[in-house]
């Protein structure tokens, strides 16, 4: 019954801005303790409770959508779609995980469904970790990349990640930004753990190449 009102509010507020390097916003204990009550009220159709949940989580959902799509208009549309899905599915939330985690996974699935509809390859299931297109020594693909960490400033990193192919960008964002493990990514995306590690490795290689080019350009100008 309150669907039209929710759609209108979500449409107006979907663009709560965020970017790749935004820190996760911390909520006060009073808000956290109140969230369970808001969820139960929203399940019963309380529009104000749903609005409160939307206001609390919209920035992080938008930021996630923007990271995965690198397109502000798409991120706004997908944020709206994520909360419409939440409206439809909140009754299935059983509290087996944190609500923010549950909503996060719902939002990831919304983005991945959109990528598939656009026929953008999220991962290539034929691709293996034995690819020979990189001329650098092989390494543990799942290890922390200390050579890349801290090398790019915020704007350079945002631009470099935006320019990654969709499949690489998806895995990089899920692992290095959102903190998912490779076994979780494999389940979410629908690929093997080896493919997830391979895509992450190649995404990092592309980012390092951007870093080298940026350094070379700065050296030429100096």
C-alpha positions in Angstrom: 0.0 0.0 0.0 2.9 2.4 0.6 4.8 1.4 -2.5 4.2 4.6 -4.5 5.4 6.7 -1.6 8.5 4.7 -1.1 9.3 4.8 -4.8 9.0 8.5 -4.9 11.2 9.0 -1.8 13.8 6.6 -3.1 13.9 8.3 -6.5 14.6 11.7 -4.9 17.2 10.4 -2.5 19.0 7.7 -4.4 22.0 9.9 -5.1 23.4 10.1 -1.6 26.9 10.5 -2.9 29.8 8.2 -2.2 33.0 7.1 -3.9 35.5 4.3 -4.0 37.5 5.3 -1.0 34.7 6.4 1.3 35.2 4.9 4.8 32.3 2.8 6.1 30.1 5.0 8.1 29.8 4.0 11.8 26.4 4.0 13.4 25.8 4.9 17.0 24.8 2.2 19.5 21.4 3.8 19.9 20.7 3.5 16.2 21.9 0.0 16.1 19.7 -1.1 19.0 16.7 0.6 17.3 17.3 -1.1 14.0 15.7 -4.4 14.9 12.5 -2.6 15.9 12.6 -0.6 12.6 12.9 -3.9 10.6 10.0 -5.5 12.4 7.8 -2.4 11.8 8.8 -2.3 8.1 7.9 -5.9 7.7 4.4 -4.9 8.9 4.2 -2.2 6.3 5.2 0.8 8.4 6.3 3.4 5.8 8.2 5.6 8.4 10.2 2.6 9.6 11.2 1.7 6.0 12.1 5.3 5.3 14.3 5.3 8.4 16.1 2.1 7.1 16.5 3.8 3.7 18.0 6.9 5.2 20.4 4.9 7.3 21.7 2.7 4.5 21.2 4.6 1.3 24.7 6.1 1.1 26.5 2.8 1.4 24.2 1.1 -1.1 24.7 3.9 -3.6 28.5 3.9 -3.0 28.5 0.1 -3.6 26.5 0.5 -6.9 28.8 3.3 -8.0 31.9 1.3 -7.3 30.6 -1.7 -9.3 29.2 0.2 -12.3 31.5 3.3 -12.5 28.4 5.2 -13.7 26.5 7.7 -11.5 23.2 7.4 -13.4 23.3 3.6 -13.3 24.3 3.7 -9.6 21.3 5.9 -8.8 18.9 3.6 -10.7 20.4 0.5 -9.1 20.2 2.0 -5.7 16.5 2.6 -6.3 16.1 -1.0 -7.5 17.9 -2.3 -4.5 15.6 -0.6 -2.1 12.6 -1.7 -4.1 13.9 -5.2 -3.8 14.3 -4.6 -0.1 10.7 -3.5 0.2 9.6 -6.7 -1.5 11.9 -9.0 0.4 12.3 -7.5 3.9 9.8 -10.1 5.1 12.3 -12.8 4.4 15.0 -11.3 6.6 15.4 -13.7 9.6 18.3 -12.1 11.4 20.7 -14.9 10.7 23.3 -12.2 9.7 23.5 -8.5 10.3 20.9 -6.5 8.4 23.6 -4.4 6.8 25.3 -7.6 5.5 22.0 -9.0 4.2 21.2 -5.7 2.4 24.7 -5.5 1.0 24.4 -8.9 -0.6 21.0 -8.1 -1.9 22.5 -4.9 -3.5 25.4 -6.8 -5.0 22.9 -9.3 -6.6 20.9 -6.4 -8.0 24.0 -5.0 -9.7 25.2 -8.4 -11.0 21.7 -9.0 -12.5 21.9 -5.7 -14.3 25.3 -6.5 -15.7 24.1 -9.8 -17.0 21.0 -8.2 -18.6 23.4 -5.9 -20.4 25.4 -9.0 -21.6 28.5 -7.7 -19.9 30.7 -10.7 -18.9 31.1 -10.6 -15.2 33.7 -13.4 -15.4 35.0 -15.7 -18.1 34.4 -19.2 -16.9 36.9 -20.5 -19.4 39.7 -18.3 -18.1 42.2 -20.1 -15.9 45.0 -19.0 -13.7 47.5 -20.2 -16.2 47.1 -17.3 -18.6 50.3 -16.1 -20.1 49.5 -12.5 -21.0 51.4 -11.0 -18.1 55.2 -10.8 -18.2 55.6 -10.5 -14.5 56.6 -13.3 -12.0 53.6 -15.4 -10.9 52.5 -15.0 -7.4 49.7 -16.0 -5.0 46.8 -14.2 -6.6 44.9 -14.0 -3.3 47.8 -12.3 -1.4 47.7 -8.6 -0.3 49.2 -6.5 -3.0 51.6 -4.3 -1.1 53.1 -2.8 -4.3 49.7 -1.4 -5.2 48.5 -0.3 -1.7 48.9 3.4 -1.2 50.5 4.0 -4.6 47.6 5.8 -6.1 45.9 8.9 -4.7 42.1 8.9 -4.3 41.3 10.4 -7.7 43.7 8.3 -9.6 42.5 5.2 -7.9 38.8 6.0 -8.6 39.6 6.7 -12.3 41.7 3.6 -12.7 39.1 1.3 -11.2 36.3 3.0 -13.2 38.3 2.1 -16.4 38.7 -1.6 -15.5 36.7 -4.0 -17.7 33.4 -4.9 -15.9 34.4 -8.4 -14.9 37.8 -7.3 -13.4 36.1 -4.3 -11.7 33.5 -6.5 -10.1 36.0 -8.9 -8.5 38.4 -6.1 -7.4 35.6 -4.1 -5.7 34.1 -7.2 -4.0 37.6 -8.3 -2.7 39.8 -5.3 -2.2 37.1 -2.7 -1.4 34.2 -4.6 0.1 36.3 -7.3 1.9 34.7 -10.4 0.5 36.7 -13.6 0.6 37.3 -15.5 -2.7 35.0 -18.3 -1.7 32.2 -15.8 -1.0 32.8 -14.0 -4.3 32.7 -17.4 -6.2 29.2 -18.0 -4.7 27.9 -14.5 -5.3 29.2 -14.2 -8.9 28.9 -17.8 -9.9 32.5 -18.7 -10.8 35.3 -20.8 -9.3 37.6 -19.6 -6.6 40.5 -19.9 -9.0 38.7 -17.6 -11.5 38.0 -15.1 -8.7 41.7 -15.0 -7.8 42.7 -14.8 -11.5 40.4 -11.9 -12.2 41.7 -10.0 -9.1 45.3 -10.6 -10.1 44.7 -9.2 -13.6 42.7 -6.2 -12.2 45.7 -5.4 -10.0 48.1 -5.8 -12.9 46.1 -3.3 -14.9 46.0 -0.8 -12.0 49.8 -1.1 -11.6 50.2 -0.4 -15.3 48.1 2.8 -14.9 50.4 3.7 -12.0 53.5 3.3 -14.2 52.0 5.4 -16.9 51.1 8.2 -14.5 54.6 8.2 -13.1 56.1 8.3 -16.5 53.9 11.2 -17.5 54.8 13.1 -14.3 58.5 12.5 -15.0 58.2 13.8 -18.6 56.5 17.0 -17.3 59.1 17.6 -14.6 
